[in-house]
């Protein structure tokens, strides 16, 4: 209905009929505004015209009437021009309003005064420019000196006549450039309107999905989580594992929704959304913690079982109190909603950013908001993948036997990469094995044959493993390929680790290329992790050495200042001192020389420690103890002082 109203309001014929009741005058005005000179096709086109510069066949009164009505329409459209109703929500959308341009170089609309000023500007003398009567822009371009009177012809001749013809030629060139500029600007304005309409649709989708998301969070918290806590159907530990921080997420998103609704209620071509996501950024960390806890929630739900009072209460609440669209939802469908929301934010913000011009006031904040949400989305996707990998690793752990105690598939920090059936060379014979590649180790386990058939069993026995950081992956050459009928060099890889190696055969060249890429990627990541660890170790050793050096400087300075008496107190002559004072002076000199020697050795040792890279664990341990050894070396026992008698 709103679209039909907009079409009627944009109808140029109806618009003119309302302004000019007289049929003859209306037809004359309509013919003028739709001619090639103005080229208006709808009411929107009339907004792009500067009516002060339009002359043509329209009178001043007619121009003023049209300009006043256009101003009135524009003011009304700024408040509310189009109402979009989608999913029960309403957005007030103001169409993009381009700036007005006065095309002063369009000679067709020049007055006599404007034409005279242009002629003077192009070099025609003032007397000649004002001598010709009723010379407007059109007459200047089609200037004919034969139609001049005797007085005008007397003043306009020779060089002046050539200048007037030159001015007409320049006016034609400027008019051509004006036509191209006008067409380009109108095309740009239509493009901007399309972008703005698309931005409005994306903003509407963000609003509707956010409202639905908050509604689901409200259902799970108000309808289920809080009553479960009150009734104590499960333990507090189980409650925290199942629901995690979902109540905090609900609180954050309710505030975000309120802010978003305020922006949408005053939506226009320059409305900003990016700043809302920048303000939301600090709270997105809650989503990361929630994603980490999600596998634990599924584990607890599985342990409870469908027959537990917890699940009976859930199905009762959903069946009796939830809206119809949620009556068939499982509890896990509600719990996974926050994990799915962040990638949804990323998709919608990316779509919005693509359709936002770079000079738009929201472009910078929108870019920053998109980058923040993208980082969180990467973490969420990684958590989701790791959850899938955990199930996979658990399954593999149950199938493999004879696994050494130092090779634990579920070791913290060990990330699953790939697994599959391969042919591995053991004792000069290729046997079917299962290859399990993790971030730091690659395990080969041989399949067992089934008891009653020659098919492979689902279980396999550990054979060997390699550390990924020590592995070297190579394609097999023809001369080093083991003799076998099943495999060719094109489908075989060679894995080397130290002095040992193993040949691995795949089904096809495509499988070999895929495994080769995975092996290479795992090795590169392992090298990168080792480098990061070594850099941190070197930084830690530097900090420890610097601390030790500062401690020694303080100790040395304190020892130097602890002397019995100053020289000024002892007098100028050593001969006047007592035997006790001479002995004490000698002891102090001896101790100061020993301390200076120790200090020089310590400084040289510290400089060597700081500049030497960490190469091994033994080296790291020696560096970690260097500060203790150095401090102990400084602790010099003081000499005993004889009794002064």
C-alpha positions, 0 to 999 in steps of 0.5 A: 500500500505504501508503494502505491502511495509513493507512486502516486506522489511521484506522478509528475502529471498529477503533481502539475494538475494539483498546482495548475488547475487551468488545463491549458496552463497545466499542459504548457508547464508539463510540456516544458518540464518534460522537454529535452531542456529540463528532461524531468520524468517524475517529481523526484527529478524536479528536486535536482533543478535549481529553479532560479536559473531555469528560464525557458518558456516558464514564467517567473510565477510558474517557477516560484509555484513549482519551487515552493511545492517542491520545498514543501514535499522535500520537507515532508519527505525528510520526516517520513517518505517511505514506510517499510513493513517487514516481520512486523517492524517499521522503519522510517526511511528518508530517501537519499537527498543529493545536493542541488547544482546550478548549471550556470553554463547551460546557455539555453537558460541564460538571461540577457544580463547573464549573456552579456556578462559571459561575453565580457568574460570571454573578451568582448568589449563592454560597449559591444556586449551591451549594444546588442538588444535582447541577446540571450544565450540561444541567440548568442550561439545562433548569432547572425550579424545580418539581423543587426540594426545600422547602429549595432552593425556600426559598433559590431564588426571586424575583430569584435564580431569574431570575438562574439562568434568565439563566445558562442562556440565556447558556450556550446562547448560548455553546454556539452560538458554541462549535459554530460555532468548532469547525466553523470550526477543523476546516475550517481544519485540513482546509484546512491538511492539503491545503496541506501535502500539496500542498507535499509533492508540489511538494517531491518534484517539486523533488527528482526533477527536481533529481536528473535535472538533476544526472544529465544534467550529470554525463553531459555532464561525466564522459562527454564534456567531460573525455574530449574535453579529454584526447584534445584533439579540439578546440582549447582555445578551441573547448572553452571556447566549447562547454562554458563553465562547465558544470563549475562549474554541476555542482559548485554543483548537486551541493552544492545537491542534497545540502542539499535531500536533507537537508531532504527526509529530515526533511520535516514540516509546518514544513520550510524550502526557501526558505533553500536558494535564498537561499544558491544566489543568488550562484552563479546568476550563472554561469547568466547567463554560460552563457546569454551563451555559448550562441549561440557554442557553437551556432556552433562546433558548426555550424562543426565539422560532423557528420563531425568526430571530435568528434561521432563520439566523442560518438555513440560515448560516448552509444551505449555508456555513457549510460543508455537514456533518454539514448541518443537525446539530441543534444549541444545537448539536453544543453547547453540543460539549464542554460538551461531549469533556471532557469525550472523553478525559478521555476515550482515555487517559485511553485507552492510559494509559493501553497500556503504560508500567510503565517504559515508559518516558510518563507514569508519565505525562500520569497518572497525566494528566488522573487524572486531566481530570478525575476530570473535567469529574466528574464535567461535568457529575455532571452538566449534571445530575443536568440539567436532575434533574432540568427538573424533579424538574420543572415537579414535582413542577407543579404537587404538590399542597398545598406545604408549603412556607418553603418547596421549591423544587427549593431551591438552594443547594437542590439536587434531589435524587429519586422519585416514587409511594409508599403506605404510611400509613395515618390514619390507611390506606395505600394510594397511594402517591408520594415520593420525596427524595432530599438531605435534605428533603423527601416529601410525597404527596397523589395522587388525584383521577381523576374526571371521573374515579377511576384512579390516577390523574397526580397531588398530594397534599402535606401530610408531609415531614421529614428532611433527617438528622433526619430520621431513616430507618428501615425494618418492623418486623412482630409484628409491621406491620399494618394489611393490605392485600396489603403489607407484611413486606418484601415490607415495610419500616418504616421511623422514625423522632423524635416521628413521624413515617410512614410506606411506602409500595413498589411493591416488595422486589427489590423496597424496597431494592433499596429505602432503599439504596437511603435513607441510601445514602442520610442520610450518605451524610447529616451527612457528610455535617453537620460534614463539616459545624460544623468543619468549624464553630469550626474553625471559632470560634477558629479564632475569639477567637484567635483574641480576645485574641491577642487584649486583650494582646495588650490592657493589655500590653499598660495599664501596660506601661502607668504610670505617673513616673518611680520609679527611678524618684520618689526617694527611699523613699515614705516618701519624696513624696508629698500627690498628688504623694502618692495618684496617686501611690495608684490609679495606684496600685489599677488599675493594680490589677483590670486589672490583675484580668480581664486578668486572667478571660479573658484567662480562658474564651478563653481557655474554648471557644477554647476547647468546640465543637459547638453543636447548633446554640445558642452556635454558636451565643454565641461564635460569640459574645464572642470577643465583650463582652471580649473586652468591659470588658477590657475597664476600665475607668481611674480614675480622677486625682486631680489637682496638686497644 
